[in-house]
């Protein structure tokens, strides 16, 4: 197969990049290894920055018809003491809130819009296995399909295949890792209309509760690499930990009838020092894997995709072949935002999470919380940082 651009990975970064390039008339093939987007416990936060991009494309009313819940501010409860962590209400955007929406709905929406452009192709059940090169330049991708291997030749390959990127490894690009403060256990509990559960509850552990309408999507933060110890203590002990942090759900923790209902996310925080090599550009988690803290990973990935389309789309549209200097411009534009956001996740928010399984997080709330109580307007500053990012992108072409 032949295209001007081959995007590996049909996640938020890959789908948005493919959509925006096809919108400029660039011939794009997106390779997605799965048959569909229906995978649970993916990042489901759509921040104001991403909602504004969808509004700029003219699709916001249609997008918001999809099932979602809105969060205009982030409040944290630390042992009964509440503090508003971030307030989005003063953002000068059309949607000043975080929308919680299943990622499969977001990706289906973007894929549906992309297929309206004749230069766009989405190949499902197509797993990239290695890069094709010629005289040191990446010229395409070798992939496996149900019908056998295929070659996709392209002027540019975009690696958007996540934190365990095959493309990145095949290119010999090695990330620099940081020490994340936690891992996350995801699970579901039934929800009743009268439930009142804080979004973030600290205490003997840290529990995040996301309202999914007829169920709660729960995230229990644990120290990095502590899952084995927690599991050895037994499921009833884990159920009691959850009930302690969310008393309103005590009568429902028995719905966790086995560890198979608990999804363990081993958190990675890393970034490439170089996002590209001739013919290849990595974006999103393939370039900078983020912690789940703040839910900002999706939106940084989407902004990477927008910057890529803005900077490289016109060149590809003219039939040009991006050179290293062109790819370096994308990294130069987006790298600082990734670095600052990771520093915020690993530094300022570190004390939100337990240091060991017996730790009471209320005893070491981040110092920034004291500042919020003393100077409430700071919550609007953090609302902008979380909601819009360090360097918001806009649709330029």
C-alpha positions in Angstrom: 0.0 0.0 0.0 1.0 3.6 -0.5 0.1 6.8 1.3 1.7 10.2 2.0 1.4 9.5 5.7 1.0 6.3 7.7 -0.2 6.7 11.3 0.5 3.8 13.6 -2.1 3.6 16.4 -5.8 4.5 16.4 -5.9 6.2 19.8 -6.6 9.9 20.4 -3.3 11.2 19.0 -3.4 8.9 15.9 -7.1 9.4 15.1 -6.9 13.2 15.4 -3.6 13.4 13.4 -5.1 11.2 10.6 -8.4 13.2 10.6 -6.7 16.6 10.4 -4.2 15.6 7.7 -7.0 14.0 5.6 -9.0 17.2 6.0 -6.1 18.9 4.2 -6.2 16.4 1.4 -3.2 14.4 2.6 -3.4 10.6 1.8 -3.4 9.0 5.2 -3.6 5.4 6.3 -4.2 4.7 10.1 -3.2 1.3 11.4 -5.2 0.1 14.4 -4.3 -3.3 15.8 -7.8 -4.0 17.3 -11.1 -4.7 15.5 -12.8 -1.8 17.4 -12.2 0.8 20.1 -14.1 -1.0 22.9 -11.5 -1.3 25.6 -12.4 -0.3 29.2 -10.3 1.7 31.7 -8.8 4.0 29.1 -8.5 7.7 29.7 -12.0 9.1 29.4 -11.4 12.8 30.2 -12.1 15.3 27.5 -10.7 18.6 28.7 -11.8 22.1 27.7 -8.9 22.4 25.3 -10.0 19.3 23.3 -13.7 20.4 23.4 -12.6 23.8 22.0 -10.8 22.1 19.1 -13.9 20.1 18.3 -15.9 23.3 18.4 -13.4 24.9 16.0 -14.1 22.1 13.6 -17.8 22.8 13.8 -18.8 19.5 15.5 -19.3 20.4 19.2 -23.1 20.1 19.3 -23.0 16.7 17.6 -20.2 15.6 19.9 -22.0 16.6 23.1 -25.0 14.6 22.1 -22.9 11.5 23.0 -23.4 10.3 26.6 -21.2 12.2 29.0 -21.1 13.9 32.4 -19.6 17.3 33.1 -17.2 18.4 35.8 -16.8 22.2 36.0 -14.4 22.0 38.8 -12.2 19.4 40.5 -12.7 19.0 44.2 -10.5 16.9 46.5 -11.6 15.5 49.9 -8.8 14.8 52.3 -10.2 13.1 55.4 -13.4 15.2 55.4 -11.7 18.4 54.5 -12.7 19.5 51.0 -10.8 21.9 48.7 -11.5 22.9 45.1 -8.4 21.9 43.2 -9.2 23.4 39.8 -12.0 25.6 38.6 -12.7 25.8 34.8 -15.6 28.3 35.0 -13.6 31.4 34.0 -12.0 29.8 30.9 -12.9 31.7 27.8 -14.0 28.7 25.8 -17.3 27.3 24.7 -17.2 24.4 27.1 -15.6 25.4 30.4 -15.6 21.9 32.0 -14.2 18.5 31.7 -16.4 16.0 29.9 -16.2 12.4 31.1 -16.9 10.3 28.0 -15.9 6.7 27.2 -12.9 6.8 25.0 -14.4 4.4 22.5 -17.2 7.0 21.8 -14.6 9.7 21.2 -12.6 7.5 18.9 -15.7 6.3 17.0 -16.7 9.9 16.6 -13.3 11.0 15.2 -13.2 7.9 12.9 -16.6 8.6 11.6 -15.7 12.2 10.7 -12.4 11.1 9.1 -13.9 8.5 6.8 -15.9 11.3 5.2 -12.6 12.4 3.5 -11.6 10.3 0.5 -7.9 10.5 1.3 -8.4 8.7 4.7 -8.2 5.0 5.3 -8.5 3.2 8.7 -7.2 -0.4 8.7 -8.4 -2.3 11.7 -6.9 -5.6 12.9 -3.6 -4.4 11.5 -0.7 -4.6 13.9 2.6 -2.8 13.0 5.6 -5.1 13.6 8.6 -3.2 12.3 9.7 -0.1 10.3 10.8 -0.2 6.7 13.9 1.8 6.0 16.0 2.8 3.0 19.5 4.3 3.4 18.7 5.3 7.0 15.3 6.8 6.3 12.0 5.3 7.5 10.0 4.6 4.4 7.0 2.7 5.8 5.7 0.0 8.1 5.4 -3.7 7.9 2.2 -5.0 9.6 0.4 -8.2 10.3 -3.3 -8.7 9.3 -5.7 -11.6 9.3 -4.8 -12.1 5.7 -1.1 -12.0 6.2 1.6 -9.3 6.2 1.3 -6.0 4.4 3.7 -3.2 3.6 2.6 0.4 3.9 5.0 2.8 2.1 4.8 6.4 3.1 6.6 9.8 3.0 6.1 10.1 6.8 5.3 7.6 9.5 3.7 8.9 12.7 4.2 6.7 15.7 1.1 7.2 17.9 1.0 3.6 19.3 1.2 4.5 23.0 3.5 4.0 25.9 4.6 0.5 24.7 5.3 1.8 21.2 6.4 -0.8 18.7 7.4 2.0 16.3 9.5 3.7 18.9 11.4 0.5 19.8 11.9 -0.4 16.1 13.4 3.0 15.5 15.8 2.6 18.4 14.4 5.6 20.2 14.8 5.1 24.0 12.8 7.1 26.5 14.2 8.6 29.7 12.0 7.3 32.6 11.0 9.1 35.8 9.8 7.4 39.0 6.0 7.5 39.1 4.4 7.9 42.6 1.7 5.3 42.1 0.0 2.5 40.2 -3.8 2.5 39.7 -6.4 -0.3 40.2 -9.5 0.3 38.0 -12.9 -1.4 38.7 -16.6 -0.9 38.5 -19.3 -0.6 41.2 -23.1 -0.2 40.8 -24.4 3.3 41.1 -27.7 4.5 42.5 -29.3 7.9 41.8 -29.0 9.1 45.4 -25.2 8.3 45.6 -23.0 11.1 46.9 -19.4 10.2 46.5 -16.5 12.7 46.3 -14.6 12.7 43.0 -11.3 12.3 44.9 -11.1 10.9 48.5 -7.9 10.7 50.4 -7.3 8.7 53.6 -6.0 5.2 53.9 -5.1 5.3 50.2 -6.6 7.5 47.5 -9.9 6.8 45.6 -11.2 8.5 42.4 -14.8 8.0 41.5 -16.2 8.8 38.0 -20.0 8.9 37.5 -20.9 6.7 34.6 -24.7 7.0 35.0 -25.6 3.4 36.0 -22.2 2.5 37.5 -19.2 4.1 39.2 -15.8 3.8 37.5 -13.4 3.6 40.4 -9.6 4.2 40.5 -7.7 3.2 43.6 -4.2 4.6 43.7 -1.5 2.4 45.4 2.2 2.9 45.7 4.2 1.8 42.6 4.8 -2.0 42.5 2.6 -2.6 45.6 -0.1 -4.7 43.9 1.4 -8.0 44.8 1.4 -7.1 48.5 -2.2 -5.8 48.3 -3.4 -8.9 46.6 -1.6 -11.2 49.1 -3.7 -9.5 51.9 -6.9 -10.8 50.2 -9.9 -9.4 48.4 -11.9 -8.8 51.6 -9.2 -6.5 52.9 -9.2 -4.6 49.6 -13.0 -4.3 49.7 -12.7 -2.8 53.2 -10.2 -0.3 52.0 -12.6 0.9 49.3 -15.6 1.0 51.7 -13.5 3.0 54.2 -12.9 5.7 51.6 -16.4 5.6 50.1 -18.8 4.7 52.9 -21.8 5.3 50.6 -20.7 2.3 48.5 -20.0 0.0 51.4 -23.0 -2.3 50.6 -21.7 -2.7 47.0 -18.1 -3.6 47.4 -19.1 -7.3 47.5 -19.7 -6.9 43.7 -16.0 -7.3 43.4 -16.1 -11.0 43.5 -12.6 -11.7 42.2 -9.3 -10.1 41.3 -10.2 -10.5 37.7 -12.7 -7.6 38.1 -9.7 -5.4 39.1 -7.6 -4.0 36.3 -4.0 -3.1 37.3 -2.4 -0.2 35.5 1.3 0.0 36.0 2.0 3.7 35.6 4.9 4.8 33.5 6.2 8.3 33.1 8.8 8.8 30.4 9.8 10.9 27.5 12.0 10.8 24.4 14.9 13.2 24.2 14.4 13.0 20.4 11.0 12.4 19.0 12.0 11.7 15.4 14.4 10.2 13.0 14.4 10.6 9.2 10.9 9.8 8.0 9.4 9.1 11.4 7.8 11.3 14.1 6.5 10.0 17.5 3.7 11.9 19.3 1.4 11.4 22.3 2.3 8.6 24.8 4.9 7.2 22.3 6.9 10.5 22.8 5.9 11.2 26.4 4.0 8.7 28.6 2.0 10.6 31.2 0.8 9.7 34.7 -3.1 9.5 35.0 -2.9 12.4 37.5 -5.1 15.2 36.2 -6.3 13.1 33.2 -4.2 15.3 30.9 -2.5 12.6 28.8 -5.3 12.4 26.2 -5.4 16.2 25.7 -1.6 16.5 25.4 -1.7 13.8 22.8 -4.5 15.5 20.9 -2.5 18.8 21.0 0.5 17.0 19.6 -1.6 15.8 16.7 -3.0 19.3 16.0 0.5 20.8 16.0 1.7 18.0 13.7 -1.1 18.6 11.2 -0.6 22.4 11.4 3.1 22.2 10.8 3.5 19.2 8.4 0.1 19.1 6.7 0.7 21.9 4.2 4.1 20.3 3.2 2.6 16.9 2.7 -0.3 18.4 0.9 2.1 19.9 -1.7 3.7 16.5 -2.2 6.7 17.3 -0.1 8.7 14.9 2.0 9.2 16.1 5.6 12.9 16.5 6.5 14.4 16.2 10.0 14.2 20.0 10.4 10.4 19.9 9.8 10.0 17.1 12.3 12.1 18.9 14.9 9.8 21.9 14.7 6.9 19.7 16.0 9.1 18.5 18.9 10.3 22.1 19.6 6.7 23.3 19.8 5.3 20.5 22.0 8.2 19.2 24.2 8.2 22.0 26.8 4.5 21.4 27.5 5.1 17.7 28.1 8.1 18.4 30.4 6.3 20.9 32.5 3.2 18.7 32.8 5.2 15.7 33.9 7.1 17.8 36.4 3.7 18.9 37.9 2.5 15.3 38.0 5.6 13.9 39.6 6.4 16.8 42.0 3.4 18.9 43.1 0.9 16.1 43.1 3.1 13.4 44.5 1.9 13.8 48.1 -1.7 13.1 47.0 -0.9 9.4 46.7 0.1 6.9 49.4 3.7 6.2 50.0 3.0 2.6 51.3 -0.1 0.5 51.8 -0.5 1.8 55.4 -0.1 5.4 54.6 -2.8 8.0 55.5 -2.7 10.5 52.7 -4.5 13.1 54.9 -1.3 13.5 56.8 0.7 14.9 53.9 -1.6 16.8 51.7 0.3 18.7 49.0 1.4 22.2 50.2 -0.4 23.7 47.2 -3.7 22.8 48.9 -2.9 25.2 51.8 -2.3 27.9 49.2 -5.7 27.2 47.6 -7.4 27.6 50.9 -5.6 30.9 51.6 -5.9 32.3 48.0 -9.0 30.8 46.3 -8.3 32.6 43.0 -5.4 30.2 42.5 -7.9 27.4 41.6 -8.7 29.3 38.4 -5.0 29.4 37.5 -4.7 25.7 38.0 -8.0 25.3 36.1 -6.3 26.9 33.1 -3.2 24.8 33.5 -5.2 21.5 33.7 -8.0 22.5 31.3 -6.0 24.1 28.5 -2.4 23.0 29.0 0.8 24.9 28.8 0.5 25.6 25.1 -3.0 25.2 23.7 -3.2 24.4 20.0 -5.8 25.6 17.5 -6.9 24.3 14.1 -4.8 26.4 11.7 -5.7 24.8 8.3 
